[in-house]
């Protein structure tokens, strides 16, 4: 019976291929404050979309979620900091780096060991 050294089969640190940026209005920020900035915010986010930096965008109860074409959180933060709502300090931000499913690499490694 052969045993596989699991440390050899484990893939390296996952590659980041995008970053979710979750924007939520700060406590105490009024709808009117945000609406006064929205025309400029929409123009700037559309530019980022057309440049391929925003892949997808969604709304949620108190803000928006962007899937950014970013290799790391620092790049994503720089993109978001360039937008009007960030410049006015009206939003809180959460960043979640994402990438390919790491277990898939392990499955491929196992399959190639069998052949």
CNS distance restraints for C-alpha pairs under 8 A (distance, minus, plus):
assign (resid   4 and name CA) (resid   8 and name CA) 7.91 0.50 0.50
assign (resid   4 and name CA) (resid   9 and name CA) 7.66 0.50 0.50
assign (resid   5 and name CA) (resid   9 and name CA) 6.74 0.50 0.50
assign (resid   6 and name CA) (resid  10 and name CA) 6.15 0.50 0.50
assign (resid   9 and name CA) (resid 106 and name CA) 6.30 0.50 0.50
assign (resid   9 and name CA) (resid 109 and name CA) 6.45 0.50 0.50
assign (resid   9 and name CA) (resid 110 and name CA) 7.61 0.50 0.50
assign (resid  10 and name CA) (resid 106 and name CA) 6.17 0.50 0.50
assign (resid  11 and name CA) (resid 102 and name CA) 6.95 0.50 0.50
assign (resid  11 and name CA) (resid 105 and name CA) 6.41 0.50 0.50
assign (resid  11 and name CA) (resid 106 and name CA) 6.54 0.50 0.50
assign (resid  14 and name CA) (resid  99 and name CA) 6.53 0.50 0.50
assign (resid  14 and name CA) (resid 100 and name CA) 7.11 0.50 0.50
assign (resid  14 and name CA) (resid 101 and name CA) 7.91 0.50 0.50
assign (resid  14 and name CA) (resid 102 and name CA) 6.20 0.50 0.50
assign (resid  15 and name CA) (resid  98 and name CA) 7.85 0.50 0.50
assign (resid  15 and name CA) (resid  99 and name CA) 5.53 0.50 0.50
assign (resid  15 and name CA) (resid 100 and name CA) 6.91 0.50 0.50
assign (resid  16 and name CA) (resid  70 and name CA) 7.72 0.50 0.50
assign (resid  16 and name CA) (resid  71 and name CA) 5.38 0.50 0.50
assign (resid  16 and name CA) (resid  72 and name CA) 6.45 0.50 0.50
assign (resid  16 and name CA) (resid  97 and name CA) 6.01 0.50 0.50
assign (resid  16 and name CA) (resid  98 and name CA) 5.34 0.50 0.50
assign (resid  16 and name CA) (resid  99 and name CA) 4.56 0.50 0.50
assign (resid  16 and name CA) (resid 100 and name CA) 7.70 0.50 0.50
assign (resid  17 and name CA) (resid  69 and name CA) 6.79 0.50 0.50
assign (resid  17 and name CA) (resid  70 and name CA) 6.38 0.50 0.50
assign (resid  17 and name CA) (resid  71 and name CA) 5.48 0.50 0.50
assign (resid  17 and name CA) (resid  97 and name CA) 7.68 0.50 0.50
assign (resid  17 and name CA) (resid  98 and name CA) 6.18 0.50 0.50
assign (resid  17 and name CA) (resid  99 and name CA) 4.85 0.50 0.50
assign (resid  17 and name CA) (resid 100 and name CA) 7.49 0.50 0.50
assign (resid  18 and name CA) (resid  67 and name CA) 6.56 0.50 0.50
assign (resid  18 and name CA) (resid  68 and name CA) 5.49 0.50 0.50
assign (resid  18 and name CA) (resid  69 and name CA) 4.88 0.50 0.50
assign (resid  18 and name CA) (resid  70 and name CA) 4.85 0.50 0.50
assign (resid  18 and name CA) (resid  71 and name CA) 5.99 0.50 0.50
assign (resid  18 and name CA) (resid  72 and name CA) 7.39 0.50 0.50
assign (resid  18 and name CA) (resid  97 and name CA) 5.98 0.50 0.50
assign (resid  18 and name CA) (resid  98 and name CA) 5.41 0.50 0.50
assign (resid  18 and name CA) (resid  99 and name CA) 6.40 0.50 0.50
assign (resid  19 and name CA) (resid  67 and name CA) 5.77 0.50 0.50
assign (resid  19 and name CA) (resid  68 and name CA) 5.18 0.50 0.50
assign (resid  19 and name CA) (resid  69 and name CA) 6.75 0.50 0.50
assign (resid  19 and name CA) (resid  70 and name CA) 5.84 0.50 0.50
assign (resid  19 and name CA) (resid  71 and name CA) 7.44 0.50 0.50
assign (resid  19 and name CA) (resid  72 and name CA) 6.89 0.50 0.50
assign (resid  19 and name CA) (resid  73 and name CA) 6.59 0.50 0.50
assign (resid  19 and name CA) (resid  76 and name CA) 6.59 0.50 0.50
assign (resid  19 and name CA) (resid  95 and name CA) 6.45 0.50 0.50
assign (resid  19 and name CA) (resid  96 and name CA) 5.41 0.50 0.50
assign (resid  19 and name CA) (resid  97 and name CA) 4.23 0.50 0.50
assign (resid  19 and name CA) (resid  98 and name CA) 5.72 0.50 0.50
assign (resid  20 and name CA) (resid  65 and name CA) 6.74 0.50 0.50
assign (resid  20 and name CA) (resid  66 and name CA) 5.63 0.50 0.50
assign (resid  20 and name CA) (resid  67 and name CA) 4.54 0.50 0.50
assign (resid  20 and name CA) (resid  68 and name CA) 6.13 0.50 0.50
assign (resid  20 and name CA) (resid  94 and name CA) 7.96 0.50 0.50
assign (resid  20 and name CA) (resid  95 and name CA) 5.65 0.50 0.50
assign (resid  20 and name CA) (resid  96 and name CA) 5.00 0.50 0.50
assign (resid  20 and name CA) (resid  97 and name CA) 6.30 0.50 0.50
assign (resid  20 and name CA) (resid  98 and name CA) 7.38 0.50 0.50
assign (resid  21 and name CA) (resid  65 and name CA) 5.65 0.50 0.50
assign (resid  21 and name CA) (resid  66 and name CA) 5.14 0.50 0.50
assign (resid  21 and name CA) (resid  67 and name CA) 6.42 0.50 0.50
assign (resid  21 and name CA) (resid  68 and name CA) 7.13 0.50 0.50
assign (resid  21 and name CA) (resid  76 and name CA) 7.33 0.50 0.50
assign (resid  21 and name CA) (resid  93 and name CA) 6.63 0.50 0.50
assign (resid  21 and name CA) (resid  94 and name CA) 5.77 0.50 0.50
assign (resid  21 and name CA) (resid  95 and name CA) 4.76 0.50 0.50
assign (resid  21 and name CA) (resid  96 and name CA) 6.64 0.50 0.50
assign (resid  22 and name CA) (resid  63 and name CA) 7.59 0.50 0.50
assign (resid  22 and name CA) (resid  64 and name CA) 6.11 0.50 0.50
assign (resid  22 and name CA) (resid  65 and name CA) 4.51 0.50 0.50
assign (resid  22 and name CA) (resid  66 and name CA) 6.55 0.50 0.50
assign (resid  22 and name CA) (resid  93 and name CA) 5.61 0.50 0.50
assign (resid  22 and name CA) (resid  94 and name CA) 5.06 0.50 0.50
assign (resid  22 and name CA) (resid  95 and name CA) 6.42 0.50 0.50
assign (resid  23 and name CA) (resid  63 and name CA) 5.34 0.50 0.50
assign (resid  23 and name CA) (resid  64 and name CA) 5.27 0.50 0.50
assign (resid  23 and name CA) (resid  65 and name CA) 6.12 0.50 0.50
assign (resid  23 and name CA) (resid  91 and name CA) 6.08 0.50 0.50
assign (resid  23 and name CA) (resid  92 and name CA) 5.73 0.50 0.50
assign (resid  23 and name CA) (resid  93 and name CA) 4.81 0.50 0.50
assign (resid  23 and name CA) (resid  94 and name CA) 6.71 0.50 0.50
assign (resid  24 and name CA) (resid  62 and name CA) 5.34 0.50 0.50
assign (resid  24 and name CA) (resid  63 and name CA) 4.47 0.50 0.50
assign (resid  24 and name CA) (resid  64 and name CA) 6.80 0.50 0.50
assign (resid  24 and name CA) (resid  91 and name CA) 5.42 0.50 0.50
assign (resid  24 and name CA) (resid  92 and name CA) 5.23 0.50 0.50
assign (resid  24 and name CA) (resid  93 and name CA) 6.55 0.50 0.50
assign (resid  25 and name CA) (resid  29 and name CA) 6.43 0.50 0.50
assign (resid  25 and name CA) (resid  62 and name CA) 5.90 0.50 0.50
assign (resid  25 and name CA) (resid  63 and name CA) 6.05 0.50 0.50
assign (resid  25 and name CA) (resid  90 and name CA) 6.00 0.50 0.50
assign (resid  25 and name CA) (resid  91 and name CA) 4.38 0.50 0.50
assign (resid  25 and name CA) (resid  92 and name CA) 6.05 0.50 0.50
assign (resid  26 and name CA) (resid  90 and name CA) 5.79 0.50 0.50
assign (resid  26 and name CA) (resid  91 and name CA) 5.06 0.50 0.50
assign (resid  26 and name CA) (resid  92 and name CA) 5.68 0.50 0.50
assign (resid  29 and name CA) (resid  33 and name CA) 6.62 0.50 0.50
assign (resid  29 and name CA) (resid  34 and name CA) 7.55 0.50 0.50
assign (resid  29 and name CA) (resid  90 and name CA) 6.45 0.50 0.50
assign (resid  30 and name CA) (resid  34 and name CA) 6.66 0.50 0.50
assign (resid  31 and name CA) (resid  35 and name CA) 6.04 0.50 0.50
assign (resid  32 and name CA) (resid  36 and name CA) 6.12 0.50 0.50
assign (resid  33 and name CA) (resid  37 and name CA) 6.92 0.50 0.50
assign (resid  34 and name CA) (resid  38 and name CA) 6.11 0.50 0.50
assign (resid  34 and name CA) (resid  85 and name CA) 7.43 0.50 0.50
assign (resid  34 and name CA) (resid  90 and name CA) 7.39 0.50 0.50
assign (resid  35 and name CA) (resid  39 and name CA) 7.68 0.50 0.50
assign (resid  37 and name CA) (resid  41 and name CA) 6.18 0.50 0.50
assign (resid  37 and name CA) (resid  84 and name CA) 6.76 0.50 0.50
assign (resid  37 and name CA) (resid  85 and name CA) 6.60 0.50 0.50
assign (resid  38 and name CA) (resid  42 and name CA) 5.88 0.50 0.50
assign (resid  38 and name CA) (resid  85 and name CA) 7.85 0.50 0.50
assign (resid  39 and name CA) (resid  43 and name CA) 6.39 0.50 0.50
assign (resid  40 and name CA) (resid  44 and name CA) 6.25 0.50 0.50
assign (resid  40 and name CA) (resid  84 and name CA) 6.61 0.50 0.50
assign (resid  41 and name CA) (resid  45 and name CA) 6.10 0.50 0.50
assign (resid  41 and name CA) (resid  83 and name CA) 6.25 0.50 0.50
assign (resid  41 and name CA) (resid  84 and name CA) 5.45 0.50 0.50
assign (resid  41 and name CA) (resid  85 and name CA) 6.58 0.50 0.50
assign (resid  42 and name CA) (resid  46 and name CA) 6.00 0.50 0.50
assign (resid  43 and name CA) (resid  47 and name CA) 6.35 0.50 0.50
assign (resid  44 and name CA) (resid  48 and name CA) 6.44 0.50 0.50
assign (resid  44 and name CA) (resid  83 and name CA) 6.52 0.50 0.50
assign (resid  44 and name CA) (resid  84 and name CA) 7.90 0.50 0.50
assign (resid  45 and name CA) (resid  49 and name CA) 6.16 0.50 0.50
assign (resid  45 and name CA) (resid  54 and name CA) 7.67 0.50 0.50
assign (resid  45 and name CA) (resid  83 and name CA) 7.49 0.50 0.50
assign (resid  46 and name CA) (resid  50 and name CA) 6.09 0.50 0.50
assign (resid  47 and name CA) (resid  51 and name CA) 6.10 0.50 0.50
assign (resid  48 and name CA) (resid  52 and name CA) 6.31 0.50 0.50
assign (resid  48 and name CA) (resid  53 and name CA) 5.19 0.50 0.50
assign (resid  48 and name CA) (resid  54 and name CA) 5.71 0.50 0.50
assign (resid  49 and name CA) (resid  53 and name CA) 5.61 0.50 0.50
assign (resid  49 and name CA) (resid  54 and name CA) 4.50 0.50 0.50
assign (resid  49 and name CA) (resid  55 and name CA) 6.52 0.50 0.50
assign (resid  50 and name CA) (resid  54 and name CA) 7.89 0.50 0.50
assign (resid  52 and name CA) (resid  69 and name CA) 7.05 0.50 0.50
assign (resid  53 and name CA) (resid  68 and name CA) 5.61 0.50 0.50
assign (resid  53 and name CA) (resid  69 and name CA) 4.86 0.50 0.50
assign (resid  53 and name CA) (resid  70 and name CA) 7.27 0.50 0.50
assign (resid  54 and name CA) (resid  66 and name CA) 6.50 0.50 0.50
assign (resid  54 and name CA) (resid  67 and name CA) 5.99 0.50 0.50
assign (resid  54 and name CA) (resid  68 and name CA) 4.55 0.50 0.50
assign (resid  54 and name CA) (resid  69 and name CA) 6.01 0.50 0.50
assign (resid  55 and name CA) (resid  66 and name CA) 7.44 0.50 0.50
assign (resid  55 and name CA) (resid  67 and name CA) 5.52 0.50 0.50
assign (resid  55 and name CA) (resid  68 and name CA) 5.68 0.50 0.50
assign (resid  55 and name CA) (resid  69 and name CA) 6.31 0.50 0.50
assign (resid  56 and name CA) (resid  66 and name CA) 5.78 0.50 0.50
assign (resid  56 and name CA) (resid  67 and name CA) 5.11 0.50 0.50
assign (resid  56 and name CA) (resid  68 and name CA) 7.31 0.50 0.50
assign (resid  57 and name CA) (resid  64 and name CA) 7.05 0.50 0.50
assign (resid  57 and name CA) (resid  65 and name CA) 5.61 0.50 0.50
assign (resid  57 and name CA) (resid  66 and name CA) 4.45 0.50 0.50
assign (resid  57 and name CA) (resid  67 and name CA) 6.30 0.50 0.50
assign (resid  58 and name CA) (resid  64 and name CA) 5.57 0.50 0.50
assign (resid  58 and name CA) (resid  65 and name CA) 5.09 0.50 0.50
assign (resid  58 and name CA) (resid  66 and name CA) 6.49 0.50 0.50
assign (resid  59 and name CA) (resid  63 and name CA) 6.01 0.50 0.50
assign (resid  59 and name CA) (resid  64 and name CA) 4.29 0.50 0.50
assign (resid  59 and name CA) (resid  65 and name CA) 6.14 0.50 0.50
assign (resid  60 and name CA) (resid  64 and name CA) 5.50 0.50 0.50
assign (resid  60 and name CA) (resid  65 and name CA) 7.20 0.50 0.50
assign (resid  68 and name CA) (resid  76 and name CA) 6.72 0.50 0.50
assign (resid  70 and name CA) (resid  75 and name CA) 5.98 0.50 0.50
assign (resid  70 and name CA) (resid  76 and name CA) 5.77 0.50 0.50
assign (resid  71 and name CA) (resid  75 and name CA) 6.94 0.50 0.50
assign (resid  72 and name CA) (resid  76 and name CA) 6.55 0.50 0.50
assign (resid  72 and name CA) (resid  97 and name CA) 6.59 0.50 0.50
assign (resid  73 and name CA) (resid  77 and name CA) 5.97 0.50 0.50
assign (resid  73 and name CA) (resid  95 and name CA) 6.41 0.50 0.50
assign (resid  73 and name CA) (resid  96 and name CA) 7.45 0.50 0.50
assign (resid  73 and name CA) (resid  97 and name CA) 6.47 0.50 0.50
assign (resid  74 and name CA) (resid  78 and name CA) 6.23 0.50 0.50
assign (resid  75 and name CA) (resid  79 and name CA) 6.39 0.50 0.50
assign (resid  76 and name CA) (resid  80 and name CA) 6.32 0.50 0.50
assign (resid  76 and name CA) (resid  95 and name CA) 7.70 0.50 0.50
assign (resid  77 and name CA) (resid  81 and name CA) 5.92 0.50 0.50
assign (resid  77 and name CA) (resid  95 and name CA) 7.83 0.50 0.50
assign (resid  78 and name CA) (resid  82 and name CA) 6.36 0.50 0.50
assign (resid  79 and name CA) (resid  83 and name CA) 7.20 0.50 0.50
assign (resid  80 and name CA) (resid  86 and name CA) 6.70 0.50 0.50
assign (resid  81 and name CA) (resid  86 and name CA) 5.28 0.50 0.50
assign (resid  81 and name CA) (resid  87 and name CA) 6.58 0.50 0.50
assign (resid  82 and name CA) (resid  86 and name CA) 6.97 0.50 0.50
assign (resid  82 and name CA) (resid  87 and name CA) 7.02 0.50 0.50
assign (resid  83 and name CA) (resid  87 and name CA) 6.37 0.50 0.50
assign (resid  84 and name CA) (resid  88 and name CA) 6.28 0.50 0.50
assign (resid  85 and name CA) (resid  89 and name CA) 6.26 0.50 0.50
assign (resid  85 and name CA) (resid  90 and name CA) 5.70 0.50 0.50
assign (resid  85 and name CA) (resid  91 and name CA) 6.54 0.50 0.50
assign (resid  86 and name CA) (resid  90 and name CA) 6.27 0.50 0.50
assign (resid  86 and name CA) (resid  91 and name CA) 6.24 0.50 0.50
assign (resid 101 and name CA) (resid 105 and name CA) 7.69 0.50 0.50
assign (resid 102 and name CA) (resid 106 and name CA) 7.06 0.50 0.50
assign (resid 103 and name CA) (resid 107 and name CA) 6.39 0.50 0.50
assign (resid 104 and name CA) (resid 108 and name CA) 6.29 0.50 0.50
assign (resid 105 and name CA) (resid 109 and name CA) 6.16 0.50 0.50
assign (resid 106 and name CA) (resid 110 and name CA) 6.22 0.50 0.50
assign (resid 107 and name CA) (resid 111 and name CA) 6.21 0.50 0.50
assign (resid 108 and name CA) (resid 112 and name CA) 6.23 0.50 0.50
assign (resid 109 and name CA) (resid 113 and name CA) 6.30 0.50 0.50
assign (resid 110 and name CA) (resid 114 and name CA) 6.62 0.50 0.50
assign (resid 111 and name CA) (resid 115 and name CA) 6.86 0.50 0.50
